[in-house]
Amino acid sequence: MRDRRGPRAEAEGPTFGTPFDLNLVGVLTLADKEIRRFLKVPAQTLLAPLVNASLFLAVFAFALGRADRTVGDLPYLAFLAPGLVMMSVIQNAFANTSSSLVIAKIQGNIVDYLMPPLSPGELLVGFVAGGVARGLLVALCTGVLLPFLLPLGEIHWPLALLYLLLASVGLATAGVLAGLWADKFDQLAAVTNFAVVPLSFLSGTFYSVAVLPEPLALLAHLDPFFYMIDGFRYALTGHADGAIWIGVPALVLVDAGLWLWALHLLRSGWKLRA
């Protein structure tokens, strides 16, 4: 029988658990806690991404005069909208898990995560589930813009959902890594401002990567955010700048790598235990 004493039994090492010995109640409780946390401030976590996406559309449509331009055979606003939705998902899935851990560290209640009988893998599942839930809800909220810009009958819904899930899981897991590393909001803001936001902006959200000269085009294809946005755009519009058959395997590998890294750090108790 698995030891349910949790990470308190540091002398005996943390509990690991197996896929056949899952503390489902504990995982669901942690996920529910993470979901309730961001639902308490819906104006900040759900409405703000919709407002930001609407402002981007307005700026590019009216202030920059691009409403009548096209990218290939696609109207520019129809090209832009899926990228804005995915960019919102990326930023919010990351913010949910990273802020949760940093807040717990600053308030001194990180022990509330360590004391329950949850293995490192179960902790990671609970945290990521909350980030995925926020990412999908943000996609739903910002997606209200799509019917005004896209022919919904042509959307490949299963592929769109797959890319949303892969993006949410990857960024929620990256948020766990950032939350483990950061001890204060300044450090977390540095990761957001110098990594997450630039990578999401430079991944083809506002322009076609196909027009970039070398070596910028090559660098763009090395950005995992590019495959998230390009694949989601393809599912909604049929337009892709990259090879779709590369996108899903690449994101699966990136997500798996981030997951194993985060799991290793949680097992070691890095920056969690004094």
Summary of the structure (lengths in Angstrom):
residues: 274
radius of gyration: 19.7
end to end distance: 28.5
largest distance: 65.9
contacts: 922
relative contact order: 0.15
helix: 74%
strand: 1%
